[in-house]
Amino acid sequence: MVDNGAQNVVLTSRHPDVPVGVFELMSQNGAELRVIPVGVENKEGLRAADTEIKSSMPPIEGIINRAMVLRGRAFLDTS
């Protein structure tokens, strides 16, 4: 996304684990990465994240959802 012009990226996850190097790489490429710990099942948390993003960042221009549950199976064994 950053290679295509994104300058502000927000990552939400119930358990975010982002290596420090990712923040440095984003910064070196002219982008800000913000991590907000929240799960999609937490409506209050999502509202708070939305409020935080809208009050401190440019308007949202795109969303990518990569949520999945593997239920203890390897990715290659899923259908």
PDB file of N, CA, C and O in Angstrom:
ATOM      1  N   MET A   1       0.827  -1.183   0.000  1.00  0.00           N
ATOM      2  CA  MET A   1       0.000   0.000   0.000  1.00  0.00           C
ATOM      3  C   MET A   1       0.872   1.246   0.000  1.00  0.00           C
ATOM      4  O   MET A   1       0.594   2.209  -0.715  1.00  0.00           O
ATOM      5  N   VAL A   2       1.920   1.223   0.800  1.00  0.00           N
ATOM      6  CA  VAL A   2       2.814   2.380   0.854  1.00  0.00           C
ATOM      7  C   VAL A   2       3.489   2.587  -0.493  1.00  0.00           C
ATOM      8  O   VAL A   2       3.684   3.723  -0.925  1.00  0.00           O
ATOM      9  N   ASP A   3       3.847   1.489  -1.160  1.00  0.00           N
ATOM     10  CA  ASP A   3       4.455   1.610  -2.498  1.00  0.00           C
ATOM     11  C   ASP A   3       3.514   2.280  -3.488  1.00  0.00           C
ATOM     12  O   ASP A   3       3.956   2.821  -4.502  1.00  0.00           O
ATOM     13  N   ASN A   4       2.217   2.246  -3.197  1.00  0.00           N
ATOM     14  CA  ASN A   4       1.219   2.850  -4.072  1.00  0.00           C
ATOM     15  C   ASN A   4       0.692   4.177  -3.536  1.00  0.00           C
ATOM     16  O   ASN A   4      -0.334   4.666  -4.009  1.00  0.00           O
ATOM     17  N   GLY A   5       1.378   4.766  -2.557  1.00  0.00           N
ATOM     18  CA  GLY A   5       1.050   6.108  -2.113  1.00  0.00           C
ATOM     19  C   GLY A   5       0.406   6.258  -0.751  1.00  0.00           C
ATOM     20  O   GLY A   5       0.192   7.384  -0.301  1.00  0.00           O
ATOM     21  N   ALA A   6       0.087   5.159  -0.076  1.00  0.00           N
ATOM     22  CA  ALA A   6      -0.501   5.294   1.263  1.00  0.00           C
ATOM     23  C   ALA A   6       0.508   5.930   2.207  1.00  0.00           C
ATOM     24  O   ALA A   6       1.670   5.524   2.255  1.00  0.00           O
ATOM     25  N   GLN A   7       0.058   6.924   2.952  1.00  0.00           N
ATOM     26  CA  GLN A   7       0.943   7.611   3.898  1.00  0.00           C
ATOM     27  C   GLN A   7       0.547   7.369   5.340  1.00  0.00           C
ATOM     28  O   GLN A   7       1.349   7.604   6.244  1.00  0.00           O
ATOM     29  N   ASN A   8      -0.654   6.913   5.574  1.00  0.00           N
ATOM     30  CA  ASN A   8      -1.150   6.648   6.922  1.00  0.00           C
ATOM     31  C   ASN A   8      -1.818   5.279   6.921  1.00  0.00           C
ATOM     32  O   ASN A   8      -2.792   5.054   6.202  1.00  0.00           O
ATOM     33  N   VAL A   9      -1.295   4.375   7.723  1.00  0.00           N
ATOM     34  CA  VAL A   9      -1.803   3.013   7.771  1.00  0.00           C
ATOM     35  C   VAL A   9      -2.123   2.676   9.221  1.00  0.00           C
ATOM     36  O   VAL A   9      -1.317   2.911  10.122  1.00  0.00           O
ATOM     37  N   VAL A  10      -3.308   2.125   9.428  1.00  0.00           N
ATOM     38  CA  VAL A  10      -3.717   1.696  10.767  1.00  0.00           C
ATOM     39  C   VAL A  10      -3.891   0.188  10.743  1.00  0.00           C
ATOM     40  O   VAL A  10      -4.588  -0.354   9.885  1.00  0.00           O
ATOM     41  N   LEU A  11      -3.257  -0.478  11.685  1.00  0.00           N
ATOM     42  CA  LEU A  11      -3.402  -1.916  11.834  1.00  0.00           C
ATOM     43  C   LEU A  11      -4.180  -2.175  13.120  1.00  0.00           C
ATOM     44  O   LEU A  11      -3.769  -1.751  14.200  1.00  0.00           O
ATOM     45  N   THR A  12      -5.307  -2.874  12.995  1.00  0.00           N
ATOM     46  CA  THR A  12      -6.060  -3.258  14.190  1.00  0.00           C
ATOM     47  C   THR A  12      -5.989  -4.769  14.323  1.00  0.00           C
ATOM     48  O   THR A  12      -6.049  -5.501  13.335  1.00  0.00           O
ATOM     49  N   SER A  13      -5.859  -5.220  15.559  1.00  0.00           N
ATOM     50  CA  SER A  13      -5.773  -6.648  15.840  1.00  0.00           C
ATOM     51  C   SER A  13      -6.058  -6.850  17.317  1.00  0.00           C
ATOM     52  O   SER A  13      -5.740  -6.000  18.148  1.00  0.00           O
ATOM     53  N   ARG A  14      -6.669  -7.999  17.634  1.00  0.00           N
ATOM     54  CA  ARG A  14      -6.877  -8.301  19.054  1.00  0.00           C
ATOM     55  C   ARG A  14      -5.561  -8.415  19.785  1.00  0.00           C
ATOM     56  O   ARG A  14      -5.443  -8.002  20.938  1.00  0.00           O
ATOM     57  N   HIS A  15      -4.574  -8.976  19.115  1.00  0.00           N
ATOM     58  CA  HIS A  15      -3.257  -9.199  19.724  1.00  0.00           C
ATOM     59  C   HIS A  15      -2.167  -8.739  18.757  1.00  0.00           C
ATOM     60  O   HIS A  15      -1.485  -9.564  18.150  1.00  0.00           O
ATOM     61  N   PRO A  16      -2.003  -7.428  18.615  1.00  0.00           N
ATOM     62  CA  PRO A  16      -1.013  -6.949  17.649  1.00  0.00           C
ATOM     63  C   PRO A  16       0.409  -7.265  18.099  1.00  0.00           C
ATOM     64  O   PRO A  16       0.774  -7.041  19.253  1.00  0.00           O
ATOM     65  N   ASP A  17       1.190  -7.778  17.185  1.00  0.00           N
ATOM     66  CA  ASP A  17       2.592  -8.089  17.441  1.00  0.00           C
ATOM     67  C   ASP A  17       3.378  -7.642  16.218  1.00  0.00           C
ATOM     68  O   ASP A  17       3.636  -8.426  15.305  1.00  0.00           O
ATOM     69  N   VAL A  18       3.751  -6.376  16.218  1.00  0.00           N
ATOM     70  CA  VAL A  18       4.410  -5.788  15.053  1.00  0.00           C
ATOM     71  C   VAL A  18       5.870  -5.538  15.393  1.00  0.00           C
ATOM     72  O   VAL A  18       6.167  -4.773  16.310  1.00  0.00           O
ATOM     73  N   PRO A  19       6.780  -6.168  14.673  1.00  0.00           N
ATOM     74  CA  PRO A  19       8.201  -5.934  14.931  1.00  0.00           C
ATOM     75  C   PRO A  19       8.564  -4.460  14.748  1.00  0.00           C
ATOM     76  O   PRO A  19       8.012  -3.779  13.883  1.00  0.00           O
ATOM     77  N   VAL A  20       9.486  -3.980  15.561  1.00  0.00           N
ATOM     78  CA  VAL A  20       9.913  -2.574  15.516  1.00  0.00           C
ATOM     79  C   VAL A  20      10.392  -2.210  14.115  1.00  0.00           C
ATOM     80  O   VAL A  20      10.179  -1.083  13.668  1.00  0.00           O
ATOM     81  N   GLY A  21      11.019  -3.120  13.433  1.00  0.00           N
ATOM     82  CA  GLY A  21      11.535  -2.857  12.094  1.00  0.00           C
ATOM     83  C   GLY A  21      10.458  -2.459  11.103  1.00  0.00           C
ATOM     84  O   GLY A  21      10.735  -1.739  10.144  1.00  0.00           O
ATOM     85  N   VAL A  22       9.235  -2.917  11.320  1.00  0.00           N
ATOM     86  CA  VAL A  22       8.137  -2.558  10.418  1.00  0.00           C
ATOM     87  C   VAL A  22       7.834  -1.071  10.537  1.00  0.00           C
ATOM     88  O   VAL A  22       7.612  -0.400   9.529  1.00  0.00           O
ATOM     89  N   PHE A  23       7.824  -0.550  11.768  1.00  0.00           N
ATOM     90  CA  PHE A  23       7.587   0.882  11.978  1.00  0.00           C
ATOM     91  C   PHE A  23       8.696   1.690  11.303  1.00  0.00           C
ATOM     92  O   PHE A  23       8.429   2.703  10.656  1.00  0.00           O
ATOM     93  N   GLU A  24       9.930   1.240  11.457  1.00  0.00           N
ATOM     94  CA  GLU A  24      11.066   1.945  10.858  1.00  0.00           C
ATOM     95  C   GLU A  24      10.980   1.928   9.331  1.00  0.00           C
ATOM     96  O   GLU A  24      11.227   2.943   8.680  1.00  0.00           O
ATOM     97  N   LEU A  25      10.630   0.778   8.766  1.00  0.00           N
ATOM     98  CA  LEU A  25      10.500   0.667   7.317  1.00  0.00           C
ATOM     99  C   LEU A  25       9.403   1.582   6.778  1.00  0.00           C
ATOM    100  O   LEU A  25       9.587   2.249   5.760  1.00  0.00           O
ATOM    101  N   MET A  26       8.266   1.609   7.463  1.00  0.00           N
ATOM    102  CA  MET A  26       7.170   2.489   7.047  1.00  0.00           C
ATOM    103  C   MET A  26       7.622   3.950   7.086  1.00  0.00           C
ATOM    104  O   MET A  26       7.369   4.714   6.155  1.00  0.00           O
ATOM    105  N   SER A  27       8.288   4.321   8.169  1.00  0.00           N
ATOM    106  CA  SER A  27       8.752   5.692   8.327  1.00  0.00           C
ATOM    107  C   SER A  27       9.757   6.062   7.237  1.00  0.00           C
ATOM    108  O   SER A  27       9.694   7.159   6.682  1.00  0.00           O
ATOM    109  N   GLN A  28      10.677   5.157   6.930  1.00  0.00           N
ATOM    110  CA  GLN A  28      11.671   5.408   5.880  1.00  0.00           C
ATOM    111  C   GLN A  28      11.012   5.605   4.520  1.00  0.00           C
ATOM    112  O   GLN A  28      11.563   6.274   3.645  1.00  0.00           O
ATOM    113  N   ASN A  29       9.828   5.018   4.348  1.00  0.00           N
ATOM    114  CA  ASN A  29       9.099   5.141   3.082  1.00  0.00           C
ATOM    115  C   ASN A  29       8.041   6.246   3.123  1.00  0.00           C
ATOM    116  O   ASN A  29       7.175   6.318   2.251  1.00  0.00           O
ATOM    117  N   GLY A  30       8.119   7.105   4.145  1.00  0.00           N
ATOM    118  CA  GLY A  30       7.251   8.268   4.210  1.00  0.00           C
ATOM    119  C   GLY A  30       5.856   8.002   4.733  1.00  0.00           C
ATOM    120  O   GLY A  30       4.944   8.793   4.492  1.00  0.00           O
ATOM    121  N   ALA A  31       5.674   6.896   5.450  1.00  0.00           N
ATOM    122  CA  ALA A  31       4.348   6.552   5.956  1.00  0.00           C
ATOM    123  C   ALA A  31       4.362   6.406   7.474  1.00  0.00           C
ATOM    124  O   ALA A  31       5.387   6.102   8.083  1.00  0.00           O
ATOM    125  N   GLU A  32       3.204   6.630   8.054  1.00  0.00           N
ATOM    126  CA  GLU A  32       3.023   6.424   9.493  1.00  0.00           C
ATOM    127  C   GLU A  32       2.201   5.157   9.697  1.00  0.00           C
ATOM    128  O   GLU A  32       1.156   4.981   9.071  1.00  0.00           O
ATOM    129  N   LEU A  33       2.676   4.281  10.569  1.00  0.00           N
ATOM    130  CA  LEU A  33       1.935   3.085  10.940  1.00  0.00           C
ATOM    131  C   LEU A  33       1.452   3.262  12.369  1.00  0.00           C
ATOM    132  O   LEU A  33       2.239   3.514  13.281  1.00  0.00           O
ATOM    133  N   ARG A  34       0.167   3.128  12.544  1.00  0.00           N
ATOM    134  CA  ARG A  34      -0.426   3.194  13.885  1.00  0.00           C
ATOM    135  C   ARG A  34      -1.086   1.849  14.165  1.00  0.00           C
ATOM    136  O   ARG A  34      -1.782   1.302  13.310  1.00  0.00           O
ATOM    137  N   VAL A  35      -0.865   1.322  15.361  1.00  0.00           N
ATOM    138  CA  VAL A  35      -1.434   0.037  15.762  1.00  0.00           C
ATOM    139  C   VAL A  35      -2.448   0.275  16.865  1.00  0.00           C
ATOM    140  O   VAL A  35      -2.147   0.914  17.873  1.00  0.00           O
ATOM    141  N   ILE A  36      -3.655  -0.247  16.666  1.00  0.00           N
ATOM    142  CA  ILE A  36      -4.720  -0.100  17.655  1.00  0.00           C
ATOM    143  C   ILE A  36      -5.181  -1.505  18.047  1.00  0.00           C
ATOM    144  O   ILE A  36      -5.723  -2.232  17.214  1.00  0.00           O
ATOM    145  N   PRO A  37      -4.971  -1.893  19.310  1.00  0.00           N
ATOM    146  CA  PRO A  37      -5.395  -3.226  19.737  1.00  0.00           C
ATOM    147  C   PRO A  37      -6.904  -3.294  19.972  1.00  0.00           C
ATOM    148  O   PRO A  37      -7.410  -2.787  20.973  1.00  0.00           O
ATOM    149  N   VAL A  38      -7.613  -3.928  19.036  1.00  0.00           N
ATOM    150  CA  VAL A  38      -9.065  -4.097  19.156  1.00  0.00           C
ATOM    151  C   VAL A  38      -9.492  -5.235  18.235  1.00  0.00           C
ATOM    152  O   VAL A  38      -8.937  -5.401  17.150  1.00  0.00           O
ATOM    153  N   GLY A  39     -10.463  -6.007  18.661  1.00  0.00           N
ATOM    154  CA  GLY A  39     -11.014  -7.071  17.837  1.00  0.00           C
ATOM    155  C   GLY A  39     -12.344  -6.658  17.244  1.00  0.00           C
ATOM    156  O   GLY A  39     -13.017  -5.781  17.785  1.00  0.00           O
ATOM    157  N   VAL A  40     -12.731  -7.271  16.148  1.00  0.00           N
ATOM    158  CA  VAL A  40     -13.970  -6.896  15.475  1.00  0.00           C
ATOM    159  C   VAL A  40     -15.210  -7.219  16.304  1.00  0.00           C
ATOM    160  O   VAL A  40     -16.287  -6.687  16.033  1.00  0.00           O
ATOM    161  N   GLU A  41     -15.076  -8.072  17.298  1.00  0.00           N
ATOM    162  CA  GLU A  41     -16.214  -8.407  18.155  1.00  0.00           C
ATOM    163  C   GLU A  41     -16.461  -7.352  19.235  1.00  0.00           C
ATOM    164  O   GLU A  41     -17.474  -7.407  19.932  1.00  0.00           O
ATOM    165  N   ASN A  42     -15.554  -6.406  19.375  1.00  0.00           N
ATOM    166  CA  ASN A  42     -15.619  -5.388  20.421  1.00  0.00           C
ATOM    167  C   ASN A  42     -16.170  -4.079  19.833  1.00  0.00           C
ATOM    168  O   ASN A  42     -15.405  -3.230  19.376  1.00  0.00           O
ATOM    169  N   LYS A  43     -17.498  -3.926  19.848  1.00  0.00           N
ATOM    170  CA  LYS A  43     -18.123  -2.748  19.232  1.00  0.00           C
ATOM    171  C   LYS A  43     -17.666  -1.448  19.873  1.00  0.00           C
ATOM    172  O   LYS A  43     -17.399  -0.473  19.170  1.00  0.00           O
ATOM    173  N   GLU A  44     -17.573  -1.419  21.197  1.00  0.00           N
ATOM    174  CA  GLU A  44     -17.111  -0.195  21.888  1.00  0.00           C
ATOM    175  C   GLU A  44     -15.680   0.146  21.457  1.00  0.00           C
ATOM    176  O   GLU A  44     -15.358   1.301  21.178  1.00  0.00           O
ATOM    177  N   GLY A  45     -14.833  -0.885  21.408  1.00  0.00           N
ATOM    178  CA  GLY A  45     -13.447  -0.669  20.998  1.00  0.00           C
ATOM    179  C   GLY A  45     -13.339  -0.185  19.563  1.00  0.00           C
ATOM    180  O   GLY A  45     -12.504   0.662  19.244  1.00  0.00           O
ATOM    181  N   LEU A  46     -14.187  -0.729  18.700  1.00  0.00           N
ATOM    182  CA  LEU A  46     -14.194  -0.278  17.302  1.00  0.00           C
ATOM    183  C   LEU A  46     -14.643   1.169  17.189  1.00  0.00           C
ATOM    184  O   LEU A  46     -14.086   1.939  16.407  1.00  0.00           O
ATOM    185  N   ARG A  47     -15.641   1.533  17.965  1.00  0.00           N
ATOM    186  CA  ARG A  47     -16.098   2.944  17.951  1.00  0.00           C
ATOM    187  C   ARG A  47     -14.986   3.867  18.436  1.00  0.00           C
ATOM    188  O   ARG A  47     -14.767   4.938  17.869  1.00  0.00           O
ATOM    189  N   ALA A  48     -14.284   3.446  19.490  1.00  0.00           N
ATOM    190  CA  ALA A  48     -13.178   4.258  20.016  1.00  0.00           C
ATOM    191  C   ALA A  48     -12.054   4.368  18.984  1.00  0.00           C
ATOM    192  O   ALA A  48     -11.474   5.439  18.805  1.00  0.00           O
ATOM    193  N   ALA A  49     -11.748   3.253  18.306  1.00  0.00           N
ATOM    194  CA  ALA A  49     -10.713   3.282  17.268  1.00  0.00           C
ATOM    195  C   ALA A  49     -11.125   4.221  16.138  1.00  0.00           C
ATOM    196  O   ALA A  49     -10.312   5.006  15.652  1.00  0.00           O
ATOM    197  N   ASP A  50     -12.382   4.140  15.721  1.00  0.00           N
ATOM    198  CA  ASP A  50     -12.899   5.011  14.666  1.00  0.00           C
ATOM    199  C   ASP A  50     -12.778   6.474  15.070  1.00  0.00           C
ATOM    200  O   ASP A  50     -12.349   7.310  14.275  1.00  0.00           O
ATOM    201  N   THR A  51     -13.154   6.780  16.294  1.00  0.00           N
ATOM    202  CA  THR A  51     -13.059   8.157  16.794  1.00  0.00           C
ATOM    203  C   THR A  51     -11.612   8.631  16.807  1.00  0.00           C
ATOM    204  O   THR A  51     -11.317   9.753  16.397  1.00  0.00           O
ATOM    205  N   GLU A  52     -10.708   7.772  17.279  1.00  0.00           N
ATOM    206  CA  GLU A  52      -9.284   8.135  17.326  1.00  0.00           C
ATOM    207  C   GLU A  52      -8.742   8.408  15.924  1.00  0.00           C
ATOM    208  O   GLU A  52      -8.045   9.397  15.696  1.00  0.00           O
ATOM    209  N   ILE A  53      -9.073   7.517  14.994  1.00  0.00           N
ATOM    210  CA  ILE A  53      -8.580   7.682  13.623  1.00  0.00           C
ATOM    211  C   ILE A  53      -9.132   8.958  12.998  1.00  0.00           C
ATOM    212  O   ILE A  53      -8.384   9.732  12.401  1.00  0.00           O
ATOM    213  N   LYS A  54     -10.438   9.179  13.134  1.00  0.00           N
ATOM    214  CA  LYS A  54     -11.064  10.356  12.521  1.00  0.00           C
ATOM    215  C   LYS A  54     -10.574  11.664  13.126  1.00  0.00           C
ATOM    216  O   LYS A  54     -10.528  12.684  12.437  1.00  0.00           O
ATOM    217  N   SER A  55     -10.206  11.648  14.407  1.00  0.00           N
ATOM    218  CA  SER A  55      -9.791  12.887  15.057  1.00  0.00           C
ATOM    219  C   SER A  55      -8.308  13.204  14.879  1.00  0.00           C
ATOM    220  O   SER A  55      -7.881  14.326  15.149  1.00  0.00           O
ATOM    221  N   SER A  56      -7.517  12.228  14.428  1.00  0.00           N
ATOM    222  CA  SER A  56      -6.078  12.480  14.384  1.00  0.00           C
ATOM    223  C   SER A  56      -5.407  12.119  13.059  1.00  0.00           C
ATOM    224  O   SER A  56      -4.193  12.266  12.916  1.00  0.00           O
ATOM    225  N   MET A  57      -6.195  11.648  12.093  1.00  0.00           N
ATOM    226  CA  MET A  57      -5.617  11.242  10.819  1.00  0.00           C
ATOM    227  C   MET A  57      -6.487  11.759   9.675  1.00  0.00           C
ATOM    228  O   MET A  57      -7.622  12.183   9.891  1.00  0.00           O
ATOM    229  N   PRO A  58      -5.944  11.721   8.453  1.00  0.00           N
ATOM    230  CA  PRO A  58      -6.763  12.114   7.289  1.00  0.00           C
ATOM    231  C   PRO A  58      -7.941  11.155   7.121  1.00  0.00           C
ATOM    232  O   PRO A  58      -7.975  10.102   7.758  1.00  0.00           O
ATOM    233  N   PRO A  59      -8.910  11.509   6.267  1.00  0.00           N
ATOM    234  CA  PRO A  59     -10.068  10.632   6.050  1.00  0.00           C
ATOM    235  C   PRO A  59      -9.658   9.229   5.598  1.00  0.00           C
ATOM    236  O   PRO A  59      -8.661   9.056   4.897  1.00  0.00           O
ATOM    237  N   ILE A  60     -10.429   8.252   6.002  1.00  0.00           N
ATOM    238  CA  ILE A  60     -10.186   6.859   5.611  1.00  0.00           C
ATOM    239  C   ILE A  60     -10.491   6.714   4.117  1.00  0.00           C
ATOM    240  O   ILE A  60     -11.569   7.088   3.655  1.00  0.00           O
ATOM    241  N   GLU A  61      -9.540   6.174   3.382  1.00  0.00           N
ATOM    242  CA  GLU A  61      -9.720   6.010   1.939  1.00  0.00           C
ATOM    243  C   GLU A  61      -9.775   4.549   1.512  1.00  0.00           C
ATOM    244  O   GLU A  61     -10.056   4.258   0.349  1.00  0.00           O
ATOM    245  N   GLY A  62      -9.515   3.637   2.423  1.00  0.00           N
ATOM    246  CA  GLY A  62      -9.565   2.229   2.064  1.00  0.00           C
ATOM    247  C   GLY A  62      -9.482   1.360   3.301  1.00  0.00           C
ATOM    248  O   GLY A  62      -8.934   1.757   4.328  1.00  0.00           O
ATOM    249  N   ILE A  63     -10.040   0.165   3.180  1.00  0.00           N
ATOM    250  CA  ILE A  63     -10.019  -0.796   4.284  1.00  0.00           C
ATOM    251  C   ILE A  63      -9.698  -2.167   3.708  1.00  0.00           C
ATOM    252  O   ILE A  63     -10.243  -2.571   2.681  1.00  0.00           O
ATOM    253  N   ILE A  64      -8.811  -2.867   4.385  1.00  0.00           N
ATOM    254  CA  ILE A  64      -8.509  -4.255   4.034  1.00  0.00           C
ATOM    255  C   ILE A  64      -8.800  -5.085   5.272  1.00  0.00           C
ATOM    256  O   ILE A  64      -8.318  -4.773   6.361  1.00  0.00           O
ATOM    257  N   ASN A  65      -9.586  -6.139   5.112  1.00  0.00           N
ATOM    258  CA  ASN A  65      -9.923  -7.022   6.224  1.00  0.00           C
ATOM    259  C   ASN A  65      -9.248  -8.368   5.984  1.00  0.00           C
ATOM    260  O   ASN A  65      -9.497  -9.024   4.973  1.00  0.00           O
ATOM    261  N   ARG A  66      -8.403  -8.769   6.908  1.00  0.00           N
ATOM    262  CA  ARG A  66      -7.708 -10.051   6.776  1.00  0.00           C
ATOM    263  C   ARG A  66      -8.006 -10.959   7.958  1.00  0.00           C
ATOM    264  O   ARG A  66      -7.163 -11.770   8.341  1.00  0.00           O
ATOM    265  N   ALA A  67      -9.173 -10.836   8.532  1.00  0.00           N
ATOM    266  CA  ALA A  67      -9.524 -11.667   9.683  1.00  0.00           C
ATOM    267  C   ALA A  67      -9.800 -13.097   9.239  1.00  0.00           C
ATOM    268  O   ALA A  67     -10.432 -13.334   8.210  1.00  0.00           O
ATOM    269  N   MET A  68      -9.317 -14.038  10.031  1.00  0.00           N
ATOM    270  CA  MET A  68      -9.604 -15.440   9.753  1.00  0.00           C
ATOM    271  C   MET A  68      -9.350 -16.283  11.000  1.00  0.00           C
ATOM    272  O   MET A  68      -8.575 -15.912  11.882  1.00  0.00           O
ATOM    273  N   VAL A  69     -10.013 -17.401  11.041  1.00  0.00           N
ATOM    274  CA  VAL A  69      -9.803 -18.377  12.101  1.00  0.00           C
ATOM    275  C   VAL A  69      -9.437 -19.687  11.432  1.00  0.00           C
ATOM    276  O   VAL A  69     -10.199 -20.197  10.610  1.00  0.00           O
ATOM    277  N   LEU A  70      -8.282 -20.237  11.773  1.00  0.00           N
ATOM    278  CA  LEU A  70      -7.825 -21.466  11.144  1.00  0.00           C
ATOM    279  C   LEU A  70      -8.288 -22.718  11.891  1.00  0.00           C
ATOM    280  O   LEU A  70      -8.175 -23.825  11.366  1.00  0.00           O
ATOM    281  N   ARG A  71      -8.800 -22.556  13.089  1.00  0.00           N
ATOM    282  CA  ARG A  71      -9.286 -23.673  13.897  1.00  0.00           C
ATOM    283  C   ARG A  71      -8.265 -24.802  14.009  1.00  0.00           C
ATOM    284  O   ARG A  71      -8.589 -25.978  13.846  1.00  0.00           O
ATOM    285  N   GLY A  72      -7.037 -24.413  14.290  1.00  0.00           N
ATOM    286  CA  GLY A  72      -6.010 -25.406  14.560  1.00  0.00           C
ATOM    287  C   GLY A  72      -5.488 -26.155  13.343  1.00  0.00           C
ATOM    288  O   GLY A  72      -4.784 -27.153  13.496  1.00  0.00           O
ATOM    289  N   ARG A  73      -5.816 -25.698  12.141  1.00  0.00           N
ATOM    290  CA  ARG A  73      -5.334 -26.357  10.921  1.00  0.00           C
ATOM    291  C   ARG A  73      -4.312 -25.472  10.226  1.00  0.00           C
ATOM    292  O   ARG A  73      -4.339 -24.248  10.359  1.00  0.00           O
ATOM    293  N   ALA A  74      -3.436 -26.086   9.504  1.00  0.00           N
ATOM    294  CA  ALA A  74      -2.488 -25.332   8.701  1.00  0.00           C
ATOM    295  C   ALA A  74      -3.234 -24.627   7.580  1.00  0.00           C
ATOM    296  O   ALA A  74      -4.241 -25.138   7.090  1.00  0.00           O
ATOM    297  N   PHE A  75      -2.757 -23.466   7.170  1.00  0.00           N
ATOM    298  CA  PHE A  75      -3.425 -22.704   6.122  1.00  0.00           C
ATOM    299  C   PHE A  75      -3.628 -23.537   4.854  1.00  0.00           C
ATOM    300  O   PHE A  75      -4.681 -23.460   4.221  1.00  0.00           O
ATOM    301  N   LEU A  76      -2.636 -24.319   4.491  1.00  0.00           N
ATOM    302  CA  LEU A  76      -2.739 -25.119   3.271  1.00  0.00           C
ATOM    303  C   LEU A  76      -3.818 -26.198   3.365  1.00  0.00           C
ATOM    304  O   LEU A  76      -4.267 -26.707   2.338  1.00  0.00           O
ATOM    305  N   ASP A  77      -4.242 -26.555   4.580  1.00  0.00           N
ATOM    306  CA  ASP A  77      -5.266 -27.580   4.766  1.00  0.00           C
ATOM    307  C   ASP A  77      -6.682 -26.997   4.824  1.00  0.00           C
ATOM    308  O   ASP A  77      -7.641 -27.731   5.065  1.00  0.00           O
ATOM    309  N   THR A  78      -6.820 -25.702   4.610  1.00  0.00           N
ATOM    310  CA  THR A  78      -8.148 -25.081   4.647  1.00  0.00           C
ATOM    311  C   THR A  78      -8.758 -25.087   3.259  1.00  0.00           C
ATOM    312  O   THR A  78      -8.055 -25.246   2.260  1.00  0.00           O
ATOM    313  N   SER A  79     -10.064 -24.914   3.204  1.00  0.00           N
ATOM    314  CA  SER A  79     -10.719 -24.888   1.887  1.00  0.00           C
ATOM    315  C   SER A  79     -11.161 -23.487   1.535  1.00  0.00           C
ATOM    316  O   SER A  79     -11.731 -23.269   0.466  1.00  0.00           O
TER     317      SER A  79
END
